[in-house]
Amino acid sequence: MNKTVNPNELTSDDDNGPLFVAQKKVYPQSTSGTFRRIKWGLMAFCLGVYYFLPFVRWNRGLGAPSQAVLVDLPNSRFYFFFIELWPQEVYYFTGLLIVAAVALFLMNSVGGRIWCGYLCPQTVWTDLFYAVERFVEGDRRERMRKDKAGGALTLKRVSDIALKHAIWLMIAWWTGGAWVLYFNDAPTLVKQLLTFQAPMIAYIWIGILTATTYVLAGFMREQVCTYMCPWPRIQAALTDEWALNVTYRYDRGEKRTSVKKAAELRALGKHVGDCVDCYQCVAVCPTGIDIRNGPQLECIQCGLCIDACDNVMTRIGRPKRLIGYDNDINIQRRLDGKAPIYRIVRARTIAYSAIIAAVGGIMLYVLATRTLLDLNVLHDRNPVAVKLSDGSIRNAYTVRLLNKSGYDRVVAIDADGPANLTIHVVGADSVTPDRPVIVIPRDSTSELRLLVTAPADSNPEKSIPVRFHVTDIGLGEVATTTDNFVSP
C-alpha cells in the first residue's frame, strides 16, 4: 500500500528511537549523471593532490629543502611553496583554521552538507573503496546475491574477496605512506621505506593510518558519518530555511503509484504523482536511507539519488528533478501552489563571506609585510645589574637573532638607552667594538650574550628603557625590540 508523506510531520530523527542501531550492510548501486561526475572529478582531484603533492619540487636555493610542501619538525619549519613559516608564526595556522571553519559554515548555509557529500576524506575514501568493491564483486544485485549464498564459498568467491581486501589494503597503505611523506623529503623517505632504513616512527604511523583507513572506509563506512562525526549535529544548528538541501518534491511525487497505473489515471484526467516507487533513490544511497522520508541525520547529500531519479524520469517520460536541491521555504510554497524562490545572498552568507575575506586579507597583509630579520632580547635575572669598580653599571642580556631569509646576513648591533653606553658581544671579536658586527647564517637563529655598560657619569638612577637595533649592513633592513636597563 502506497503511503502519502506529509512533510510537516517529518522529523530528522525519531525522538523515541535508540541511540545506536546495529549496522545493516548497505549495497549502494552504481549510477550515472551530473552529480556522479562531479563526485568522480572531485575524488580524482583530492586523491591526486594528497598522494602526489609531496613529490612536487620547489627550488629554495642550495642547502634548503626542495620539497614544495614540507613539515620539517626537526628544524621547526613549515614550507609551502614560496612560504616558510617559523614556530613564532603559529598565528597563521590559527587564521587558516578560522577561515576553514567559517568556509564550512558558508558551504552549509548555501548548499547544506556539501563538505560531507563531496569533499570529506571519509566520503572520498569510502567512495573509492565502493568502486573497488563493484569492480571486483559486481554491482548491487550481484553482491547481494553472493552474500545471500552464505557459506557457499567457492574458489572464485574466495579469490574475489581476497582480491578486494588486497586492493583495499594497498590503498590504505599508500594513504598512510603518503601522510608521512609530508614530514620528510618524499623521494628519500620512499627509498628508505623500501630498503627498511626509514625511522621506526615512520613505519608506526604508516601502520596506524593504514589500519584506520582500512577499517573506516572498508567496514564502518556510513557508521562514521552517523555516529562518530559531530558535524551532522552541528550543521543542524547552523542551517536555516534558505539553505539548499537534497529534497524530494512532495508536490510532484505524491501520490505514488506504478508506471502502468499512473498512465491509466492520467488518461482519465486524474492527478497522480510522478514517483513510481522504483526505490532507485534508496538503492544508490551510500547510507541506505529513503530521501522521500524527509531530512535525516544519515543523509550526506551527495546527490546520487538525484541522478538515479533523473534517469528513471527520463525513461518514463516525466520531467527531471523530482529529487533535487531545494530549500525548506520552497517545500511549503510548492505544496501551496506558489512559485519557488531562492536566496543565496542573504545576511548569513554575507557575514560568513566577510569574515573569510577579512581574516584572509589580514593574513595576506601580514605575510606580505613581515620582516625576514627578527630580534628577541631577554634580560638576565640574577643579577639584574652589576656596579663595576669604576662606578659604571652593566646589564647583561641574552639576544636571539632570527634570519628567515635564504642567504647569510652581516648585521650590526646598536642600542639606545643611557647616555654614552657601550655594548659588547661576549666571545665575539669585532672591528668596531662600539658597534659589534656579526654574521647570521641563512634560515637560522643565532644566540649571543650582550653586555650593555653605562659609564659612571651617566648612570641612571632608576630603570629606563633601552632599545636594541639590528641592522643588515647590505640591505639596510632593521629589526628592533625594547627592554629595560636597570640600576642596582
N, C-alpha and C positions, 0 to 999 in steps of 0.2 A: 504494500500500500504506500502510495506516494505521500510525502509529508511536506506541507507548506511551512516555510520558515518565516517567522516574524522577527525582523531584525531588532525590534525594540525589546524583545525578550532574551536576546543573546547576551552572554557574558563571556569574558575572556577565559575564565576557568570556573569549575564547579566549586562553590563555597563549601559544599559538604563532602567533597572528594578527598581521597588520601593525599598525603604529602609526597608520597613516592609510589610509582607504579612499576612493577617488573617490566623489563624491556621486552617488547614484542618486535621480532625481526621485521624490518622494513625492506621491501624489494622494489626500489624505485625503477620505473620503466624509462628507457631512453626516449627522448623526444627531440623534435627539431623546431626551430623557429627563431624569432628575434632575440628573445632573452637567453635561449640556449647558446646562440652565437656570441652574445655579449659575455656570457659566463666562460665560454671557451677562450675568448680573446683575453679576458682579464686573468684567467688562470695561467695562460701561457706567459703573459707579461709578468705577473707576480712571481711565478716559479723561475722564469728566466732571470729576473733581477736577483732573486735570492740566491740561486745556485751559481751564477756566473759573475756577479759583481766583484767578488774577492779577487778574480783574475784580471780585472781591469787595471792597467798601469797608469801612473801619473808621475812625471819627472819633477822631482823637488830638488835636484842638484846632487852632487857627489856626496855619498855617505848618508843621505836621507832615505827613509823608506820610499819605495817606488809603488806601493800598493795604493790605489785610489781611495779606498775606504778601509781604514785600519784602526782598531782599538789597541793601542800599544800600552798595555798595562805595566810592563817593567819600567818604561820611561815616562809613564803618566801622561800620555798624549792621545788625542783622538784626531785622526786625519780624515778629511772628507774632501777629496779632490784638492782644490787650492786653499781650503780652510784647515788650519791647525789650531786645536783648542787645548789649553792647559788646564790643570786642576783648578786654578783660580777662576776659570771662566765657566764654572758649572752652571751659572745662571742662564747660559744659552740653552742647556738641556731643559731647565725649568720652563723657559719660554716655549720650547718645542712641545713639551708636554701640555702646556696651556693651549697652544694652537691646535694640537691633535684632539684634545678633549672637546674644545668648542667646535671644531670641524665635525666631530661625531654628533654633537648636538644639532648642528646645522643640517647635516645629512638626514637626521631623524625628523626634523621639522619640515623638510622638503619632501622626502620620499620614504619615510618610515625606516625600516631596518635594512637600508642599502648596504651598510657595512656587513651585517650578518649574511645577507644573501649573496654577496658578490666578492667581498674583499677579506673577510675574516680568515685567518690561517686555518681554523678548524673546518670551515666550509671549503676552502681551496683544496686542502689535502684529502678531505673526505670525498669530494667530487672526483679527485684523481684516483683514489682507491676504488670508488664505484666504477670508474671507467675501466680499470684493470679487471675488476670482477666480471663486468659484462664481456670484455674481450676474451676472457678465459672460459667462463662458465655459461655465457649466453645471457639473453635479456630476462626480464622479469618472469615470464611464464616458465621458461626453461629452468631457471634457478629454483623457482617454487616447486616444480615437478621433481627436480633432483633431490631437494631437501625432504619432500614428502616420501621419497623412496626409503628414507630412514637408514636402516643398516645395510642396505644393498650397495656395498662399496666395491664396485668393480675396479679393475686396474685403471680404466680410463678415468673414473671418478676420483680415485686417489691421486692420479697424476695431475688432474686439473686442480685439485685442492692444493697439492704441493707446489705447483707452478704459481698459483695465485699468491700464496703466502711467501714464496721466494721473491716474487716481484715486489710485494708489499715491503718485505724486509730490506730489499735493495733500495727502494725509495726512502724508507725510514732511515737507513744507514747513511745515505747520501745527504739527507736532511740534517742529521746530526753532524756529519762531516763538514758540510758547508758552513754550519754555525761557527765551528772552531776556527775556520779559515779567516774569519773576520778579526781574529786576535793574534795572528802571526802571518808572516809572508806566505801567501797561499801556495805558490809552486814549491817553495822549500818545504812547507809542512806536509804537502801531499807526498813528496818524495820520502820524507821521514816516516810518515804513516805507513807507506807501502813497504819500507825496509825495516819497520818496527824499531825505529830510532827516535820516534817522537816522544815528548814528555808524557809521563803516565797520566797527568791531569787531562790531556787531550783525549786519550782513549776512554777515560772515565766519563767525560762529558758527551762524547760520541755515543757511548753505551746508554747513558741516561736519556738523551734526546732520541735515539733510535727506538728505545722501548716506549717512550711516551707517544711518539708519532705513530708507531705500530698499533698501540693499544687504543689511543684516542680516535684515530682515523679509521682503523680497521674493525674495531669492535664496539666502542662506546658510541661513536657517531652522533646521532641526534640526542642521545642522553646528555652529552656535554652541553649542548645548547639549551636543553630543557632544565637540567638540574645543577650543572656546575657553573655556568656562565651567569653573572649578575646582570648583564646588560638588558635582557628581555624585561626584567622587572624595573630597571632604572628608566628605560626608554618609555615605559608606560606612563611614568610620571612627567616626562618631558614633552610628550606629543600633545597635539591639540586637534580640533575638529577639521583643520585645514590641511593637515599632513596627508600626503598621498600614500595609500597602502593597497596591497593586493586585495581586491574586493570582488565578491560575487554580486552581480546585479540582480537583486531580487525582483525588481520590477519587470525585467525581461525573462528571467528564468522560471518563475513560478506562474502557474502550477506545472510541475514536471509530468512528463509522460513519454512514451516511446515515440520513435520517429514515425512509425506507421499510424499510431493513434493520433499524433499531432496533425498529420496530413489530413486525416478524416475530419477532425474537429475544425480545422481551418477551412476545409471545403464547405462546412456547414455555417461558416461565419462566426464561429465561437472563438473566444480568446483562449489561448494556450501558451504556456511558457516555452522558451527555446531550449531549456535544459532537458536532455533526453535520458538522464540517469545513466550515462555511459561509464561513469566513475574514472574517466581518464585523468581528471584532475587529481584524484586520490592516488592513482597508480603511479604517477610521475613524481609525487611529493616525496622529498628526501626525509621528511619526518613522519610521513604516513597519515596526515590529517586530511579532513574534508573541509576545504575552504568555504563550502556552501553553508557551513555551520557558524560562520561569522568569525570575528577576530579571536585568535587563540594564541596562547603563550608559545606553543611549539612552532608556529609559523615563522620561518626566517625570511619570508617574502623574496624568494629567489626568482619568482616569475615563471617557473617551469609549468605551473598549472595554466597560466595564460596561454603559453604556446600549445599545450595539449588541447585546451578547449578551442582555441582558434582553428586548429587542424580539423577538429570534429565539425565545427560550424561550417567550415569551407566544404567539407564532404557532403553535408546535408543541405547546403544552400542557404544558410542563415548568416546574418551579419556577425562579424568577429567581435571580440572584446566583451563576450558575456561575462568573462572574468578579466579584470584589468586593474590598473592603478587608479584609485578614486579616493575621495575624502569622505568623512562622515557626514558633512553637510549635504553632499550630493546623494547619499543613500536615501535620506528622507525626502529631498527635493524630487528625486525620480519617482518615489512612491506617490508623491503628491501631484505628479504630472508636470512638474516645473523643469525648466532647462537647467543643466548643471552649471556651476560656477567654480572657478579656480582662483586661488590667491597665493601664488608662490612668494611674492614680495609683500611682506607684512612686518609688523613691529618685531616679531620674534626673529625672523630671518635677517632683518636689517641689523638688529642688535648683535646677533652672532657674527655676522659678516664684519661689522665694525670692530668687534673685539679681535677677530682674527687679523684684520688689516692693521689695527693699532699695535698689537703685540708683535706681529711680523715686521711692521715698519720700524718699531723701536729696535728690534734685534738686528735688522739690516743696517740701521744707522750706527748702532754701537759697533757692529762688526766692521763697517766701512771706515769708521773714525778711530778705531782702537789703536793704541801705540804698541809697537813691537819691542819697545825698550821699557822696562819697568824696574821699580826700586822699592824695597821694603827695608825698614830700619827698626831694630829692637834695642832699646836702652838696657844696659847692664843693671841688674837689680842689687847686686852685692859685690862691692859697694856701689852706690848710685853715683858717687863723686869722690875724687881724691884731691887733697890740697898738697901740692908739691913743696919742696924745701924753699924754692924761690918765691913762694906765695901764689903761684899760678894754680888754676883749678883745671882738673882733667876729668872729662866724662868719656866713657867707653861705650861703643855701640857695635852690635852685630848687623852687618849690612848684607843683604841678598840682592844681587843684580840679576835680572832676567833678560836674556837676549832671545826673543822669539823669532828672529829673522833667520834666513838660511845662509848667513855669512858672518864671519868674525867681526867684532866691533872693537875699536880703540876708543875708550871713554876717559873723560876727565871728571874727577870728583871735586865738588865745591860745597861750601857750607856758609850760610848766613846766620849770624846769631850775635854772640858777644863781640865787641869791637876787637879787631886785631887778632882774632882767633887763628889757630893753626890746626891743620889736620894731618894725620899720619896713618898710613895703612900698615898694620903690623905684618912684618915678614915680606914686604914688597918694596923694592927699590924703585925710585922714580927720578928722572932727570929734572923734574920740577917738584921739589919737596913740599912746597906750599900748596901745590895743586896736583895730587897724585894722578897719574895716568896709567891705566891698566888695560889689558885685553880680555874681552869676554868671548869665549868660543861661541860659535853659532848654535842656535837651538839648544841652549843650555842655561844653567844658573851658576853663578859664582858667589860664594860666600866668603866674606872677609871681615876682619876686625878693624874698626876705625877708632882712632883716638882723637878727640877734639879738646884742645887746650886753650883756655883764656888766660892771657898774661895778668900779672898781679895788679897792674894799673887799670885794668878794665874788668875786674872780677864783678860779676853780677851779684847783687845782694839777695836775690831770690830766683826762683826758677823762671826762665824765659824761653820762648820758642826758638828753635833752631831749625832752619830749613836746608835740606840737603838737595843738591842738584847733581845729576849725572848727565854729561853732555857727550854725544857721539861726535868725535873730532872731525870725521869726514862728512857726515850728513847734517850735523847741527841739530839732530833730534835730541830733545831734553826730557828727562823724567825727574820728577820732584816728589818729595814727601817731607812731612814735618814731624819733629819730636820735641823734646824739651832738654834744655841744658840746666843742670841742677847744681846749686851750691851746697857744700857740706852742711 
